[in-house]
Amino acid sequence: MTRSYAKAHTNLVSEPAVMGDEKTLTAKLEAFMEQMATRQQALEEQVAILSLSVQKITKGDSEKNNEEQGSSGGRTRNLDLQHGGCMVPRYSKMEFPTYDGVGNPLGWLKICKIFFGNQRTNEEDKVSLASFHFLGEAQLWFDQMEEEEANLDWGRFKECCHVRFGPPMSNNPLGELANLKQPGTVEEYQRQFQSILAGTTDLKP
């Protein structure tokens, strides 16, 4: 009898304790869920802010690129006005070579010829485009040449370049080819041969 009463008393004591634990657990769970909801809302707000920032940056970069392209186009148009209206097509990746008056201009003139052919440069634009890429002594020489010859065409321009910066022109380059000896290496002989041969060939535009 005593044991049954003790057991029943124990059950009566433990049931309120269990109910209290469940309420506490439920309260904690609700608090946790509320906290998670708050964090999720804050995260969504941060994502929205970042999204707006990315859109602004993308828009700014796009506007900057458009401005740079417009500025580049303006510089190209200015260059066109200053140098006879010659325009380099945008699709080309060729770079026009520079020349500073040092060394034989033959190689530079040949590259100019290739560039003009690739870009379909007008005949009247060749001198202005080539002279724009002169440096140092070559630029000083051309400034003087412009004062002496106002209407300098491409053929005359090449001739003057050879006279001013090229090696002494032989009266009989074909005879030099026939009498050319090989004093050194094959490479040296080949360079001499090509140099003399180039002097016998008219560089057409």
Backbone bond lengths (Angstrom), bond angles and torsions (degrees), N, CA, C in turn:
res aa  C-N    CA-C-N  psi(-1)  N-CA   C-N-CA  omega(-1)  CA-C   N-CA-C  phi
1 M - - - 1.442 - - 1.515 109.45 -
2 T 1.278 115.41 -45.89 1.470 120.20 179.53 1.510 111.41 -63.51
3 R 1.364 116.79 -40.85 1.464 120.36 179.82 1.527 111.23 -64.86
4 S 1.316 118.04 -41.17 1.469 121.41 179.77 1.514 110.10 -64.19
5 Y 1.284 116.97 -41.02 1.465 120.34 179.50 1.525 110.89 -65.43
6 A 1.316 115.04 -39.71 1.476 118.93 179.89 1.507 110.95 -65.80
7 K 1.365 115.69 -38.91 1.467 119.68 -179.18 1.516 110.12 -67.35
8 A 1.347 115.63 -42.40 1.461 119.35 179.18 1.516 110.49 -64.71
9 H 1.302 116.33 -39.54 1.468 119.78 178.69 1.525 111.71 -63.71
10 T 1.335 114.39 -38.30 1.475 118.69 178.93 1.508 110.66 -64.36
11 N 1.354 117.77 -41.66 1.459 121.42 179.01 1.516 110.92 -63.43
12 L 1.322 117.54 -40.61 1.456 120.40 179.36 1.520 111.71 -64.59
13 V 1.291 116.43 -32.72 1.468 120.04 179.81 1.519 111.24 -75.96
14 S 1.341 117.70 -38.25 1.463 121.41 -173.35 1.517 112.74 -77.53
15 E 1.349 117.86 -29.50 1.462 119.54 -177.26 1.527 112.15 -63.23
16 P 1.322 119.79 -45.85 1.472 118.68 176.12 1.521 111.85 -62.06
17 A 1.328 116.18 -34.11 1.467 118.61 179.58 1.516 111.01 -65.39
18 V 1.343 116.58 -40.94 1.471 120.73 178.98 1.509 110.56 -65.74
19 M 1.334 116.09 -42.36 1.457 119.72 179.00 1.526 111.11 -62.90
20 G 1.315 114.87 -36.55 1.465 117.99 177.37 1.514 111.99 -66.37
21 D 1.316 116.77 -40.48 1.467 120.51 177.72 1.517 111.19 -62.51
22 E 1.341 117.57 -40.46 1.463 120.89 179.89 1.524 111.15 -64.81
23 K 1.314 116.38 -41.29 1.466 119.48 178.24 1.526 111.32 -63.16
24 T 1.345 113.94 -41.97 1.469 118.03 178.84 1.518 111.09 -62.68
25 L 1.347 115.40 -43.86 1.464 120.21 179.98 1.522 111.22 -63.47
26 T 1.345 114.96 -41.70 1.471 119.03 178.88 1.522 111.28 -63.20
27 A 1.323 115.75 -41.59 1.466 119.94 179.58 1.526 110.96 -63.71
28 K 1.329 114.79 -42.26 1.466 118.59 178.77 1.529 111.28 -64.13
29 L 1.346 115.35 -40.39 1.461 119.53 179.99 1.523 111.10 -64.88
30 E 1.335 115.65 -42.33 1.462 119.24 178.32 1.529 111.29 -63.99
31 A 1.329 115.62 -40.22 1.465 119.43 178.28 1.526 110.85 -64.22
32 F 1.340 115.51 -39.55 1.460 120.28 179.18 1.528 111.14 -64.52
33 M 1.340 116.00 -44.22 1.459 120.14 179.78 1.529 110.89 -64.10
34 E 1.330 115.46 -40.11 1.462 119.04 178.12 1.531 111.20 -63.88
35 Q 1.329 115.40 -39.86 1.462 120.26 178.30 1.530 110.84 -64.39
36 M 1.339 117.00 -42.17 1.460 121.13 179.18 1.525 111.12 -64.26
37 A 1.349 115.86 -39.61 1.463 119.66 178.49 1.525 110.69 -63.49
38 T 1.344 115.62 -40.57 1.468 119.77 178.20 1.525 111.09 -63.23
39 R 1.338 115.88 -43.29 1.465 119.93 179.23 1.528 111.51 -64.08
40 Q 1.343 115.84 -40.53 1.454 119.49 179.99 1.527 110.85 -63.76
41 Q 1.330 115.94 -41.05 1.454 119.64 178.40 1.528 111.10 -63.25
42 A 1.343 115.60 -42.23 1.463 119.47 178.51 1.525 110.81 -63.85
43 L 1.345 116.13 -39.33 1.457 120.38 179.35 1.524 111.05 -64.88
44 E 1.335 116.08 -41.91 1.460 119.76 178.17 1.525 111.09 -62.84
45 E 1.326 116.51 -38.26 1.463 120.02 177.76 1.527 111.04 -64.90
46 Q 1.345 116.79 -40.79 1.463 120.46 177.96 1.525 111.39 -64.26
47 V 1.337 116.34 -41.06 1.469 120.28 178.03 1.524 110.46 -61.89
48 A 1.328 116.59 -41.51 1.461 120.49 179.13 1.525 111.02 -63.12
49 I 1.340 116.33 -41.67 1.467 120.64 178.78 1.526 110.70 -64.26
50 L 1.336 116.22 -44.60 1.464 119.95 178.50 1.521 111.40 -62.67
51 S 1.320 117.00 -39.20 1.459 120.93 178.92 1.521 111.22 -61.66
52 L 1.333 116.64 -42.87 1.463 120.46 176.91 1.522 111.42 -63.56
53 S 1.332 116.21 -39.77 1.463 120.41 179.49 1.522 110.96 -63.18
54 V 1.340 116.09 -43.50 1.465 120.16 179.04 1.520 110.71 -62.80
55 Q 1.328 116.81 -41.43 1.456 120.33 178.64 1.527 111.29 -62.10
56 K 1.333 116.21 -41.40 1.463 119.72 179.04 1.523 111.18 -64.90
57 I 1.347 115.94 -42.91 1.464 119.74 179.72 1.520 110.60 -63.57
58 T 1.342 116.45 -44.79 1.463 120.62 179.55 1.518 111.18 -61.66
59 K 1.325 116.16 -43.12 1.453 120.40 178.89 1.522 111.07 -64.44
60 G 1.347 116.18 -40.48 1.462 119.97 178.83 1.514 112.20 -64.31
61 D 1.346 116.49 -42.59 1.465 119.83 178.38 1.516 111.05 -63.20
62 S 1.331 116.45 -40.18 1.461 120.37 179.88 1.520 110.96 -64.04
63 E 1.337 116.54 -44.13 1.461 120.04 178.45 1.522 111.14 -65.01
64 K 1.348 116.63 -37.62 1.460 120.31 179.00 1.516 111.14 -64.64
65 N 1.350 116.12 -42.59 1.463 119.90 178.63 1.517 111.26 -63.11
66 N 1.337 116.01 -39.95 1.458 119.28 178.50 1.517 111.13 -64.31
67 E 1.345 116.03 -39.92 1.462 119.58 178.48 1.521 111.26 -65.03
68 E 1.359 116.01 -41.49 1.458 119.16 179.64 1.516 111.29 -65.33
69 Q 1.341 116.66 -39.65 1.455 119.28 177.93 1.516 110.86 -65.11
70 G 1.336 115.20 -40.23 1.454 118.23 177.77 1.511 111.94 -65.47
71 S 1.339 116.17 -40.33 1.463 120.41 177.74 1.509 111.17 -64.98
72 S 1.340 116.13 -41.07 1.461 120.32 178.10 1.507 110.55 -63.39
73 G 1.344 115.90 -40.57 1.457 119.06 177.59 1.507 111.41 -63.60
74 G 1.358 115.88 -36.89 1.452 119.03 177.54 1.508 112.21 -65.27
75 R 1.344 116.33 -41.23 1.461 119.42 178.02 1.514 110.67 -64.09
76 T 1.340 116.21 -38.05 1.460 119.14 178.73 1.510 110.71 -64.75
77 R 1.335 116.28 -41.77 1.457 118.96 179.45 1.519 110.72 -65.39
78 N 1.334 117.80 -38.48 1.454 119.97 177.23 1.511 111.39 -63.18
79 L 1.334 115.61 -41.27 1.456 119.51 178.17 1.516 110.02 -64.14
80 D 1.347 116.96 -37.05 1.455 120.51 178.71 1.520 110.67 -62.10
81 L 1.350 116.51 -43.44 1.450 120.08 -178.69 1.514 111.71 -66.37
82 Q 1.318 117.18 -34.92 1.453 120.94 -177.58 1.517 112.59 -78.25
83 H 1.314 116.51 -24.41 1.462 119.23 -172.88 1.521 111.72 -127.95
84 G 1.319 115.51 49.95 1.450 119.67 167.95 1.510 115.38 75.65
85 G 1.315 119.86 15.84 1.451 121.17 176.67 1.500 114.71 77.36
86 C 1.315 119.12 16.69 1.463 121.34 -179.63 1.516 109.76 -77.76
87 M 1.305 116.23 130.39 1.461 120.45 -179.28 1.516 109.83 -124.29
88 V 1.321 115.95 132.98 1.461 121.53 177.01 1.517 108.53 -88.40
89 P 1.322 119.12 122.48 1.467 120.75 -179.76 1.516 111.89 -56.66
90 R 1.323 117.40 142.56 1.459 121.59 -176.99 1.523 112.24 -67.98
91 Y 1.344 116.25 -27.13 1.458 117.64 -174.50 1.512 112.59 -72.37
92 S 1.324 117.03 -15.22 1.460 119.45 -175.11 1.517 110.93 -81.99
93 K 1.342 115.76 143.43 1.453 121.72 175.92 1.525 111.16 -107.67
94 M 1.325 117.61 4.79 1.461 120.75 179.48 1.525 110.13 -71.54
95 E 1.312 115.74 142.75 1.455 121.40 175.59 1.523 108.58 -109.80
96 F 1.325 115.77 133.62 1.456 119.54 -179.26 1.525 108.79 -71.86
97 P 1.334 118.17 133.30 1.467 120.80 -176.86 1.524 111.40 -76.26
98 T 1.303 116.21 152.20 1.462 121.78 174.69 1.526 109.59 -101.87
99 Y 1.332 115.21 158.69 1.465 120.20 178.51 1.520 108.03 -142.74
100 D 1.339 116.32 130.41 1.465 120.97 -175.81 1.521 113.39 -109.72
101 G 1.343 116.94 9.74 1.452 119.83 178.89 1.509 114.37 87.55
102 V 1.327 117.69 1.98 1.464 121.95 179.44 1.523 108.59 -99.84
103 G 1.315 116.04 123.91 1.459 119.77 178.76 1.516 112.33 91.11
104 N 1.315 114.94 168.64 1.458 122.15 -179.80 1.530 110.05 -63.43
105 P 1.341 118.20 126.77 1.470 120.21 -178.05 1.523 113.20 -77.37
106 L 1.334 117.54 -2.04 1.456 120.21 -174.93 1.527 111.96 -58.20
107 G 1.342 116.56 -47.03 1.461 119.67 -179.66 1.512 111.93 -62.37
108 W 1.331 116.53 -40.86 1.467 120.56 179.26 1.522 110.97 -63.99
109 L 1.338 117.08 -41.79 1.459 120.64 179.74 1.524 111.77 -65.88
110 K 1.319 116.36 -34.64 1.465 119.33 177.98 1.535 110.60 -66.99
111 I 1.339 116.42 -39.75 1.463 119.29 177.23 1.528 110.29 -65.94
112 C 1.334 116.22 -37.46 1.470 119.80 175.27 1.525 110.48 -58.76
113 K 1.325 115.57 -42.43 1.468 120.23 179.92 1.525 110.90 -60.70
114 I 1.336 116.46 -43.82 1.465 120.66 178.84 1.530 110.30 -63.95
115 F 1.324 115.95 -42.77 1.467 120.49 179.75 1.523 110.65 -61.53
116 F 1.324 116.68 -46.89 1.461 120.38 -178.95 1.526 111.40 -61.12
117 G 1.339 116.04 -40.21 1.456 119.07 178.79 1.516 112.23 -66.22
118 N 1.330 116.18 -40.69 1.461 120.40 -179.93 1.519 111.84 -67.21
119 Q 1.332 116.35 -37.20 1.462 121.21 -176.52 1.525 113.16 -92.26
120 R 1.333 116.33 -4.33 1.469 120.87 -177.59 1.525 110.50 55.70
121 T 1.309 114.95 48.13 1.463 121.28 -177.23 1.520 110.55 -71.34
122 N 1.317 116.28 135.68 1.458 120.83 176.90 1.523 110.57 -66.02
123 E 1.323 115.49 148.44 1.462 120.90 -177.26 1.524 111.55 -58.41
124 E 1.335 116.47 -40.74 1.464 119.83 -176.65 1.525 112.98 -73.28
125 D 1.335 117.31 -9.83 1.467 120.57 -179.29 1.523 113.34 -98.64
126 K 1.313 118.15 -9.33 1.466 120.68 -171.11 1.526 112.56 -65.85
127 V 1.317 117.12 -44.51 1.468 120.11 -177.19 1.529 110.76 -65.06
128 S 1.333 116.94 -45.00 1.469 119.75 -178.29 1.522 111.29 -65.11
129 L 1.341 117.09 -38.18 1.461 119.89 -179.86 1.523 111.13 -70.36
130 A 1.329 116.86 -42.58 1.466 120.18 -179.98 1.527 111.20 -66.43
131 S 1.332 116.69 -44.62 1.465 120.06 -177.77 1.522 111.88 -67.56
132 F 1.328 117.42 -25.94 1.461 120.77 177.46 1.522 111.02 -62.83
133 H 1.326 117.48 -24.01 1.462 122.18 -177.94 1.527 112.25 -102.78
134 F 1.329 116.87 17.44 1.459 120.87 171.47 1.525 109.70 -77.13
135 L 1.331 115.45 148.31 1.456 121.79 176.43 1.525 109.19 -131.91
136 G 1.318 115.84 156.39 1.458 121.63 170.47 1.516 114.23 53.92
137 E 1.337 115.46 -126.94 1.462 121.72 -175.99 1.524 111.58 -60.69
138 A 1.317 116.80 -37.23 1.461 120.02 -179.86 1.528 111.09 -62.90
139 Q 1.325 117.30 -39.10 1.458 120.81 179.18 1.525 110.97 -66.73
140 L 1.332 116.51 -42.22 1.466 120.21 177.99 1.521 110.78 -62.62
141 W 1.320 116.03 -41.19 1.466 120.12 178.97 1.527 111.26 -62.98
142 F 1.324 117.46 -42.77 1.460 119.76 -177.68 1.526 111.13 -68.69
143 D 1.320 117.63 -35.91 1.466 119.78 176.92 1.525 110.70 -58.25
144 Q 1.323 116.20 -41.53 1.456 120.56 177.72 1.527 110.80 -69.24
145 M 1.328 116.05 -39.48 1.462 120.60 -179.58 1.527 111.12 -63.08
146 E 1.326 117.48 -37.78 1.466 120.76 178.86 1.522 111.76 -62.61
147 E 1.321 116.48 -35.08 1.462 119.34 179.03 1.524 111.32 -70.61
148 E 1.328 116.45 -31.65 1.463 120.32 -178.26 1.523 112.27 -83.87
149 E 1.327 117.05 -35.94 1.461 121.43 -179.27 1.526 108.77 -130.70
150 A 1.322 115.75 104.66 1.463 120.25 -174.85 1.529 111.93 -70.93
151 N 1.315 117.33 -45.44 1.466 121.76 -176.42 1.523 109.66 -103.44
152 L 1.318 114.93 76.24 1.466 121.16 -176.92 1.525 109.20 -90.71
153 D 1.357 116.29 116.81 1.460 118.37 178.17 1.527 109.96 -89.59
154 W 1.336 116.51 175.07 1.458 120.97 -173.87 1.526 112.40 -66.07
155 G 1.322 116.93 -39.17 1.459 119.60 179.19 1.521 111.88 -62.30
156 R 1.321 115.97 -45.84 1.462 120.76 178.72 1.529 110.59 -67.02
157 F 1.312 116.48 -36.38 1.460 121.50 178.56 1.528 110.49 -59.95
158 K 1.335 117.26 -46.76 1.466 120.74 179.72 1.524 110.95 -63.15
159 E 1.318 115.29 -42.76 1.464 119.56 -179.63 1.527 111.04 -60.54
160 C 1.325 116.40 -44.49 1.468 120.42 -179.98 1.528 111.18 -65.75
161 C 1.332 116.75 -36.87 1.469 120.13 177.31 1.520 111.02 -62.03
162 H 1.332 116.28 -43.42 1.463 119.96 179.52 1.529 111.13 -63.56
163 V 1.336 115.75 -42.85 1.464 119.60 -178.25 1.524 110.68 -65.66
164 R 1.338 116.99 -41.78 1.466 120.13 -174.77 1.525 112.74 -78.88
165 F 1.325 118.02 -43.23 1.464 120.38 -171.15 1.527 114.23 -113.69
166 G 1.321 117.59 -14.24 1.458 119.71 -177.06 1.521 112.50 -82.27
167 P 1.336 117.60 172.96 1.465 121.66 176.56 1.522 110.21 -69.59
168 P 1.330 118.26 162.45 1.467 120.77 178.01 1.521 110.65 -54.94
169 M 1.334 115.54 133.21 1.459 120.55 -177.94 1.524 110.08 -84.25
170 S 1.308 115.16 131.98 1.458 120.61 -178.37 1.525 110.15 -84.71
171 N 1.338 115.40 146.88 1.454 119.96 175.79 1.522 111.80 -74.19
172 N 1.328 116.62 -20.82 1.456 120.97 -177.33 1.526 109.96 -139.15
173 P 1.337 117.83 71.57 1.467 119.47 -178.17 1.521 113.05 -64.06
174 L 1.342 117.50 -30.48 1.463 119.38 178.35 1.521 110.83 -66.42
175 G 1.336 115.44 -36.23 1.462 119.15 176.38 1.518 111.14 -66.49
176 E 1.332 117.18 -36.29 1.462 120.53 176.94 1.522 111.08 -63.75
177 L 1.323 116.46 -38.28 1.463 119.53 177.89 1.520 111.19 -63.79
178 A 1.338 115.26 -41.02 1.465 119.12 -178.23 1.521 111.50 -67.53
179 N 1.330 116.22 -33.55 1.468 120.24 -176.21 1.529 113.23 -97.08
180 L 1.322 116.96 5.57 1.461 119.95 -177.05 1.520 110.68 -67.11
181 K 1.313 116.09 127.96 1.462 122.01 178.86 1.531 109.06 -105.73
182 Q 1.308 115.68 169.79 1.465 120.94 178.52 1.523 108.99 -111.16
183 P 1.350 116.15 86.56 1.464 118.77 -177.46 1.522 113.26 -76.77
184 G 1.318 116.87 -27.26 1.466 120.59 -175.25 1.511 111.89 -124.17
185 T 1.318 115.01 -132.09 1.462 120.45 -177.00 1.530 110.53 -80.47
186 V 1.317 114.41 168.32 1.461 120.00 177.76 1.527 110.18 -64.24
187 E 1.331 116.78 -36.89 1.461 120.56 -179.97 1.524 111.13 -63.83
188 E 1.338 117.10 -41.25 1.463 120.53 178.28 1.522 110.84 -65.16
189 Y 1.320 116.25 -41.57 1.459 120.44 178.78 1.527 110.38 -62.92
190 Q 1.324 116.22 -41.18 1.457 120.56 -179.89 1.521 111.18 -64.90
191 R 1.332 116.88 -40.15 1.463 119.78 178.51 1.524 111.06 -64.13
192 Q 1.336 117.07 -42.97 1.463 120.40 178.58 1.525 110.95 -63.64
193 F 1.321 115.49 -42.36 1.459 119.96 -179.21 1.529 110.70 -62.31
194 Q 1.325 116.48 -46.17 1.460 120.07 -179.15 1.520 111.73 -66.44
195 S 1.329 117.13 -35.21 1.459 120.69 179.02 1.518 111.03 -64.65
196 I 1.338 116.34 -44.89 1.467 119.77 179.16 1.518 110.37 -68.42
197 L 1.330 116.58 -40.86 1.459 120.62 -179.47 1.523 111.23 -62.14
198 A 1.315 116.54 -38.36 1.464 119.87 179.25 1.515 110.99 -63.71
199 G 1.336 117.19 -31.54 1.453 120.77 178.94 1.507 113.36 -70.59
200 T 1.327 117.15 -18.50 1.463 120.63 179.09 1.518 111.97 -91.68
201 T 1.328 117.19 -5.88 1.464 121.38 -174.71 1.518 109.95 -107.07
202 D 1.307 115.56 132.26 1.466 120.21 177.17 1.511 108.72 -79.83
203 L 1.338 117.70 119.36 1.467 121.86 179.00 1.522 109.15 -77.53
204 K 1.292 115.67 98.90 1.456 119.40 179.13 1.522 109.94 -79.50
205 P 1.363 118.38 149.25 1.462 120.85 -178.66 1.508 111.62 -67.95
